[in-house]
Amino acid sequence: MYSKDVIILQNYPLRKKTDVSFIQKANSYRSSIRIENGKRSVNGKSLLAVLSMGLCAGMKVTLTAEGEDEQEAVETLAMWMQNGGSDPNLCS
């Protein structure tokens, strides 16, 4: 299991389109992915679960992955969140 704390940047675009891009990127990994905030933990590959988190600028979350590509998954998704989902190389 590999985890990393991430603070979502102020320029994080709060749109469903961004959440869909995150889900697509998360689903490109074989590992299971979780997003945690406080006592709440959701499946990082589920659009409804991610939308229910209400991700917003300044929020601190923990990304956790478990599986064969766990470190790559967490590092890439963390960078994606820290760049406000704006790096086309990370969201393709």
C-alpha positions in Angstrom: 0.0 0.0 0.0 1.3 3.5 -0.9 -0.2 6.8 0.4 0.4 10.5 -0.1 -1.3 13.6 1.4 -2.3 16.2 -1.1 -3.6 19.7 -0.7 -5.8 20.6 -3.6 -4.6 23.9 -5.1 -6.6 27.1 -5.2 -6.9 26.9 -9.0 -8.5 23.4 -8.9 -11.3 23.6 -11.5 -14.4 22.5 -9.7 -16.3 20.9 -12.6 -17.7 17.5 -13.3 -15.4 17.4 -16.4 -12.4 17.5 -14.1 -13.7 14.7 -11.9 -14.4 12.6 -15.0 -10.8 13.2 -16.2 -9.5 12.2 -12.8 -11.6 9.0 -12.9 -10.3 8.1 -16.4 -6.7 8.6 -15.2 -7.4 6.5 -12.0 -8.9 3.7 -14.1 -5.8 3.5 -16.2 -4.0 1.9 -13.2 -4.5 -1.7 -12.1 -4.2 -0.8 -8.4 -7.2 0.0 -6.3 -7.3 3.7 -5.4 -8.9 5.5 -2.5 -9.4 9.1 -1.7 -9.7 9.9 2.0 -10.7 13.1 3.8 -11.0 12.9 7.6 -13.1 9.8 8.4 -14.5 9.5 4.8 -12.9 7.2 2.3 -14.2 6.6 -1.2 -13.3 4.5 -4.3 -11.1 6.8 -6.5 -12.3 5.0 -9.6 -16.0 5.7 -9.0 -17.4 8.9 -10.5 -20.3 9.1 -8.0 -18.0 8.5 -5.1 -15.5 11.1 -6.2 -18.3 13.6 -6.8 -19.8 12.9 -3.4 -16.5 14.0 -1.8 -17.1 17.6 -2.9 -13.5 18.2 -3.7 -12.6 21.9 -3.4 -9.6 24.2 -3.4 -7.6 24.1 -0.2 -9.0 20.6 0.9 -6.4 18.1 2.2 -7.0 14.6 1.0 -5.0 11.4 1.2 -4.6 9.3 -1.9 -3.9 5.6 -1.3 -3.3 2.8 -3.8 -2.8 -0.9 -3.4 -1.5 -3.1 -6.2 1.3 -3.6 -8.7 1.5 0.0 -9.9 0.5 1.7 -6.6 3.4 4.2 -6.3 3.1 5.4 -9.9 -0.7 5.8 -9.5 -0.5 7.8 -6.3 2.3 10.0 -7.5 0.7 10.8 -10.9 -2.8 11.4 -9.4 -1.3 13.6 -6.7 0.6 15.6 -9.2 -2.6 15.9 -11.3 -4.5 17.3 -8.3 -1.6 19.7 -7.4 -1.5 21.0 -10.9 -5.3 21.7 -10.8 -6.0 19.0 -13.3 -4.5 21.2 -16.0 -1.6 19.2 -17.3 -2.7 17.6 -20.5 0.1 15.0 -20.2 -1.4 13.7 -16.9 -5.0 13.8 -18.0 -4.7 12.0 -21.4 
